[in-house]
Every structure is written in C-alpha cells, then in structure tokens.
C-alpha cells in the first residue's frame, strides 16, 4: 500500500471512523510520513485495535489481540483468498505489494504459522511508525522492504510465491506502472504454477479502469474471478473490487460461499459472466498506462 490510498472506498458504512475522530487527541498517534499525515486512531470497541489513516483516507485496521479479525470489506475478501490458496493451516510463501499496517501479513502469519512473507512498502517512514506503534508478533516470518512495488517484485526469485497480493495506492490512486501487462507478467514470473495473484482495485462509474484491469490480467493468467459488492459491479457507486487470478482453476464455489457469508455480502463473477462484464475492454500496456481514477470527495466522508 502506498499513500494516501482509497482503502475505504466501498466500506464507509461498517467501521464508524467518523465517530472515532471525536476522541481525545491524546488517544491518537499523529505523525508525518513520506506519503502525507498518518493517524493511528484507537478502536473504541476493541481494546488493542487501531485504524490507520493517511491524509484522512482510511488505510488499514489492525487488532493486535486478534490479527485474524479483518474489519474492512476488501481485507476480508483478500483474507478469503489467503484461506483458499493452499490447504488450511499450511505455511505459504506470500508477497504483499503495499504494506499499510501489515494487516494481511499478520492475518497470514496467524492463520498459517511458519509462513514466509515479503512486504514491499515504499513509505519508509510509515514502516517505522507501524513497527513502533503496532509491533509484529516476534514469531512472524515477515520481511519488510522499503521500495517501489514493481522494483521490489523484481527482486523476488522466479516461482517463489504461493500468493502475490497487490494493494498499492498513491494519492488514493493505483500508480500507472502497476496496471500494465508488463507488470502482471512480472507477477506471473514470481507466482508458483499453482499459486494465486490477488489485486485490490478501486473504480467507479463507468468502471472503465476495472474492466481494463480484468482484460490486462487475463492476458497473463488464464483463470480469473472478481469479488465485489453488487452495487459497485452495477456501476452505482465508487468502490473496491478484488481480482483473483491463477494459472490453474480457481476455487470459485468456495470463494463464492465465503463472500456470500460476509456481513456485507459480495458477488463473485467468473467465466462467461466475467467476460461479459469486461465488455471487450483492451489490455493496458506500459506505453498507455494511467493511474486509476481518483475517488470522489464523498467517499471518505
């Protein structure tokens, strides 16, 4: 995750962050980082839980007592992918492009002990803040590298990862160089033949960016599934969607069941339905890549 990102674009109704801003200033940790002004706000309902914001945009939620608790909708959907990438409890090799408060790395370490993980987070000052205020469990095998996501990915060995998660935003937009066929080809190099790639994407009407990203990833990976709130898929509002890709058949039935059981159920598109949704969008190359669209101001209110 890069700064300041749209982590909350489709989950404003679920965490009550506006109310938390009313707490005493002493309860919060406020500190400048490379990408803006970082705030760690305590969760009034959970004793050792915090929400990270950058320039007012929610980025991550972490419960230090229960790292398996995922508050944000998109994080729960990525958690489902982590749960399905290999048999339950089996350690995995995971690469996280974008770190934030290391929520998903913590989840992986808690649900799959002895997993080996690499996190690439460009904002070195944010990494220092999170390490100091929200320390990782000492037993977690998590290496955090301060680097650009694509440059950091280039240092990962061929076929190393069971799972690559891309969750990178800068100024609430995914950087252009992380939206292209060339970038996804580098992801494919790193992913094992039976591994998964999952990307957190943000878009709004008319969903041109989302459709283009599906077409782009489909050039490189033959199997795709999209998980999102139905209102986002219908182009009714700006929001997040999780795109899952692999070189082998995806566990669509299991993913559909898990997404449907969430507090705010999501829909899974796959096969012909996903092809129809993509609507003939063209793949994106480095030469033509642009950043994802900025969310409307109302998204973070």
C-alpha angles and dihedrals in degrees: 000000000000127000137310101004140173098245092149102043093124104023108060093124099059113058109039094225094158090064091050091060087069094065122108112285090235090065093061132068112223120184138152115247132179093274100045139287113341122207127188108198122190119239108238092206100049121051100222102021127118140186118218118213129181116201088343096307114119111239110170144352120214131185107196091194093050114024089176089069109099113189103179119075095229091049091054090052092051087046088058089054090051089051092052103041092088139356112303114282096008113136114247139192108241135182118200115197101200120025112198107163090341091249097152094042088054090048091051093048091050097046096037109033117203092028115148114225138184121199121194112198120166096201103083093180091054091050089054092048093050093046091051101042101028104031120194122242104269090231093059113107096218124143116194118202122190103221144108110288096241093043091049092048089054089064094057113099122249114275094002102127132075086190137017117192119193113199104150125146132166118190087354090302133100107245114251096239089062094057102063139099088244091057093047089048088058089050090052090053090057098043120088116242090258096037132109136236118205127183130190106220129185126201145138139202125357087022093216093144094050093048091048092051092052089052091046096051090043090063089063105029121044097205121061139169130178124209119194147131109280092235090058092049089051090054093244096130146358112274152132129284128185115220115200122195138178144159090238133053112291123231091248096161093053092044091050092051093049094046091049091053095056119111087251103033120223131206124234119216120196140155117356093000091056092045089052092048091052088059099200095305114171123244116253122238130193090257093059103027121130132179119269116268120278115250118247115260091251092067094081098039 
